[in-house]
Amino acid sequence: MSAQQLSDLIRFARHNSPFYRDLYASLPAHADRLTDLPVVDQEAFWAANTLHDSRVLTGPLSEATVYKTGGTTGSPKFSVYTRDEWRTFVTSFGQGLVDTGLRPGHRVADLFYAGELYASFLFVLDSLAHAPVDNVRLPIGGGAPLESTIPTLRDLAAQVIAGTPTTLCRLAEQVVASGVRLDSVELLLFGGEALFDDQRRLLATAFPRAEARSVGYASVDAGLLGRPVPGADARVHRAFTPYSLVEILDDTTDEPVTEPGRPGRVVVTSLFRRLMPIIRYPAGDRAEWTGTGPGHFRILGRAEEGVRVGPVSLYTQDAQDAVATADTAGQVVGMQLVVRRWDGRDGLVLRLATAPGGERDTERDADGDAERREALARAVVAELETVRPLYPDSVRAGFVHPVSVEWARHRDLAVNPRSGKLVRVLDERPTA
């Protein structure tokens, strides 16, 4: 299916989708520009897009593949693609893989997750099959035991490994701990979540000859979002013209942002999906235009990834920044925010993962390591409290417990069992 004109898509959705018909009921019949249309409300969209008798779909669910998605709301929903839409999806995304550094003949291990209606493994495998350069595909999967994955990568001389940052880091930790060398690996393609500097250090230790780059920016609910832009900043992408339209909207007014460097939320319109139209749909991320090229934008993170601890709102980026500032020696390779409740108050635990290392030669070494961790923990907490002063104020007022640090290995960090993505925030507070 080729990309369609925006005005045709608007008319089609308005005529055939009860959800969009109601959403656009007050608009004039000739409304045919993005700025004429309201931004889709996530909650209303998914309330209408039920598996049975969906008010979003433009026709009966008689020919399609059904995928499960968390969307940007956390709980799984269902997203559908006809065979023509899926072919356009993977072909367009496959074309973008050449910008990641994919070369003819590359042996690519797909470590994304499959099954349970999850799309990423099939999506990446099909995108590789539709890429404009020949490649050898190794469909290992993210659920395979590392004990068998590492020998497979070695025996088949995999040159490219694709997976979520969490999967890649767990693999890297096992590679370092086991002393295995995977010298053929030259490219690590990550997707599904952000890759932070602490994780890059771990990947560089395990794969010193490999570059870590974005596989591309897409989601099963929003569709095509961003094609990788070659360069030092893996967060920079550009829209998949002419198959999608990307907007960055002001956080307060929803007015389109046009100037570089001004953050806003990402909204996407898919020009090739008709069964389940995606028109001005919030992608759940924040971004800014870079001004470095036509349509180039930098992903800044999830729009609302954070947690409330007592009266204090905290975002994962706040904690990431605190770790990056305090951890000058590069000890930390992963992080989670854990919220617990005891003695009638909430408390925040920063779970920090350290790089794997060999056995300590002496008790003095172990004591020195413990002292360095304690010093780093104090520094991280101090940085976090500097950017979120309401937290120490709330501690003094008796509203919350002081921030504490819990040390772990990367393999100990909790992940989503279905997608393999790192769970950035764990809320362990009991609920009635």
N, C-alpha and C positions, 0 to 999 in steps of 0.2 A: 504494500500500500504506500503510495506516495504521500508526502505531506500535503495537507489541504489548506485552503485559504481560511484565515481566521473567521471572516464573515460567514463563510459556508458552515464552519464548525459551530458557530454560535447559533445560527438558524436551525441547524440539525438538532443540536442539544435542546434548544428551546421547544422544538416541535415534538421531540420523541422521548425526552427524559422528564418525568413529572417533577423531579427535584429541581432541575434547572428551569423548568417552566414556572414553578412557583417563585424561584429565586429572582427571575427576571420579569416577574409579572408587572412591576411598576415602571419598567423601562420602555422607551419608545420602540416601535417595531424595527426601526432602522439602526438600532444600537449595534455597532460593528467594530468598535475599538476596545482594547483592553481597559482603558481608563473609563469607559462607559459602564463597566461591569463591577459589581461588588466582589470582594475577595470571599472565597468560599470559607464558611465557618466549619472547622474540623468536626466539632461535635455533631452539628446538624447533618453534615455529609455522611458520617458513619452511622448515624441513627437512621438515615434514609436508605443507606446501602446495605440492607440486610441480605442474607444469603437467599432467602425466599421472598418473592414479591418485592424485589428491590425497586425503589423509586428513582434511583440514580441511573440504572441501565436504560439504554435506548431501545432495547429489544429483548426477546426471550433468551434465556441462557441455554442455547441449543448447540453452539459450537464455540468452545473456548477452553482454556486451561485456567484452573482456579488455583491461586496462590494465597498463602496466609501472610499477613503483614501486621506488624505492630503499628503501622502508620506512624504518626507522631504523637499518638495518645497513649502508648504503652500496652494496651490490651489488644490481642490479635483480632484482626478483621480480615476480610477476603477481597482480593483484587483479581480481576479477570482480564485475559487477553485472548482475542481471536488468533488463529494461526497466522494470519497476515500481519496483525499488529505485532505479534511476538517476533516474526521474521524481520520486520522493520526495526524493532527494538534492538535485537542482537546484531543485526547487520550494521546499524549505525554505531553502536557501541564498539563493535569489532574494528571498525575503521579508526576509532580513536586509540586503539591499542598500539598502533604504530608510533604514536606520540609518547608512549611510555618507554620506548626503547626495544620493543619486540622486533626481532630480526628474523629473516627467513631461516627456517630450520631449527629455531629455538625449541628446546624440550621444556614444556610448561607443566608444572604440577599444580593441579587445581585442589586446594585445601579448603575451599569454602564448604558450607554445610548443605547436606541434601536430606530429602525425606520430610515427612510431616507437612507437606504442602509448602516447604520453604524453597525459595527461588534461586538463591545466590549461586549454588553449585551448578545447576543447569544453565543459568544465565551466563556465567563466565565460560563454561564449556562450549555453549552454543556461540558465544561471541568470538571465541578463539577459532571455532570452525568457520565462521563467516569473516574472519579478519582478511585483509587484502594481501597478507604475506603467509607463506606456508609455515606451519608449525606442527610439532608433535605434541599431542595432548595426553597428559597422564592424570586420569580421573581418580585421584586417591581419596579425596574427601577429608573434611575436617574432623570427622568422628573416628577415623582410623587410629589405632593405638600408635603412639610415637615409637614404640619398640619395633613396629613393622614399617612405619613411614620412613624413618631415617635410612634403613637398609635399602628401601625401594628408591629413595632419592639418590643414594650413592650408586646402586647397581645400574640405574637407568641414566646416570649422569645428568640429572635435571639441572638446567641452566636458569630457569625462572620458576619461582614459587609464588603462587597467588593465594591470598587468604586474608582473614581479618588480622589487624595488628595483634590481637590477643593470641590467636592461633600461631602466628609467626613468632611471637615472643616465647610462647611455651615450647615451640620447636627449638628456638635458639637456646633456651635455658638447658634443654636436654642435650643438645649438641655440645655445649660447653662442658656440662657436667660429665658427659660420657667420653669426652676427648676425641670424638669422631671429627674427621675433616671432610667437608663437602666443598671441595675447591672448585667444582664446576659451576656452582651457583654464582651468577653475576647480576641477577635482577630479582628484587623482592617487590611484588605488586600488592599493595594493601588496599582494602576497601571496606565499607560498612561502618567504619568509625575512624576517628582521627588518630594519627600517629604522633606521639609526643616525643620531645627530645630525650627523655629518659629511656623510652623504648628504643629509640634509634641507637643509643649506646650499647644496649644489649644485642641488638641485631648486628651491629658492627663488630662486636666481639666474636660472635658465632660465625658470621659471614663477612670476613674482612675484604673480600673482593667484590662484594655485591652492593649495588645502589638500591635504596628503598624509594619507590615512586608510587604515586596514586594510580590505581588501575582505571580510575574514572569515577564519575560522580553520578549515581543513579539510585533509584529505589523502586521497589515493586509497586508501591502505591502512586508515587509521583511520576515514575517513568524516567526518561532521559533528562538529566540535569546539567552535567558539565563534562566536556571532553578535556583530558589532561593537556596542559600547556607545558612544553619542555622548558626546563630551567631549574634553578636551585630551589625554588619554593614549590613544594608538592601540593600546596593548598590552592594554587592558582589553576583555574579551569576556564573554559569558554563554552558557550551554549552550543548544543548540537543543531545548528542551523542547517536545513530549514525544518527540522522535526520538532523543535521545542522552542518556546520563548521564555526567557528567564527575566524576572523583574526583581529589583531590590527595593523594598518599600520602607518608608520611615516607620520606626517602631510605634510612634504615637499617632500620626495622622494618616498613615497608609498611603501617603503621596509617594509617587515614584522618586527614588533617589537617582540622580544623574551624575553628580560629581564624584571623582575618585576619593577614596579614603574615608567616606562617611558610611558607617555601618547601618545595616537594616536587615529586615527578614527576607528570606528568599521565597518567592512565589513563582510557580511554573505553570505554563499552559502547554499541553501536549497536542501537537497538530496532527498526529496520526492515529489517535485512539478515538473510536466512535462508540463502541459498545459501552464503555465506562468512561465518559468524557472527563478530562482533567483540565479545568479552565480556571485560572487564577487560584491555584491550589497551594496552600502554604506547605513548603517542603520540610519545615521544622528546624531549619538552620538559619544562621546569620551570616552575612557576607558583606563585602565591599568591592566596588569597582576599583581596579588597579590603575587604569589609565595607560597601561603598557601595550595594549593592543585592542582591536575591536571586540567588544563583549567580554573582555578578560575580567574575571572576578576572583577574589580570594575568600575561601570559606573560613569563617571565624569560629565555628563551633555550633553546638545545638542551641536553639533559641531559648529553651527553658530547662536546661539540664542542671538541676540543683535540688535542694531540699530545704525544708524549714525546720530549724532546731529551736524549739521554744518560740520566742518572738523574732528570731534571727533568720533571715534568708541567706543561704550560702549557695554558691555556684561552683561547679567542679573546676571551672577556669580559675577561680580565686585560689583554690588549693594548688592547682598546677603551677600557677605563677609563684606562689609562696615556695614551693619545692624547688622550682627552677632558680629562684633567687638565692635560697639558702644552701642548696646542694652544689657547692662550687667544685667538689671532688667527683661528682658524677656517681654517687653511690646508689641512688634510687633509680629503679627501672620500671616501676609501676605503682599505681596508687588507686585506692578506693576510699570513698567517704562512707563510713558506717555510723548509723544513728541508732542509739539504744536509749532505753528509759529505765531508770531505777531510782528508788527512793523518791518517787513522785516528780522527777525532773528528767528532761531530755539531756543527752550528752552526745558529743561528736567525737568519733574515733577516726583518726587518719591511719589507714592501713597502708604502710609503705613497703614495697617489695625491693629487695636488694639483689645485686648481681650475684650469680653463683661463683663460688671460689673453692679453692682446694682446702685440705685440712690444715689447721693451724699447727705450726711447729712447736709452739710453746704456750704455756698458760699465760705468759706475759702478752703474747700477741692477742690472745682472746680477750684479755682485760683491756688492752688498748683499743680493740675493735668496739667493745661495749662502750667505752668512754666516748669514742667518736660518734657512735650512734646516739648516745644521750645528748651530746652537744648539737648534733644535727637536728634531733627532735625538738630541742628548745628553740633552735633558730627557725625551723619551719613554723612552729606554733606562733612565735613572735611575729613573723612576716604575715601570717594569716590574720592575726589580731590587729595588725597595722591597717590592713585593707578592709577589715570588717570590725571596726571598733565597737559596734553594738554587741559583739559576742562577749568580750571581756567585761563590758558594762553590765551585761545580763548575768554574767557569772557573779560579779560583785553584788548584784541585786538579789541573788539567790534563785534566779529563774532557770538556769541551766548549769550542768556540770562543766568544769574546765575541759578544754580540748586535750585529748591524749593521743599518743602515737602507739601503734601496734606494728611490730616488724614481721615480715613474712617473706616467702619466696614467691616469684611470679606465678608458679603453678598453684599456689594456695589462694590466689585471688579468685573470687566467684565470677562465673561466666553464665550467660544465658544458655541453658542446656540444648536449646533448639538451634540457635544461630552461632554459638561459640563466641559471641561478642562479650567483651569485658563489661560487667555491670558496674557502672561508675558510682552509683549510689545504692547502698544497701540499707533499707529501713527495717531494722530488727525490733522496732517498738511493737509491743503486743497490742492487738486490736480486739475489740469486743466482738 
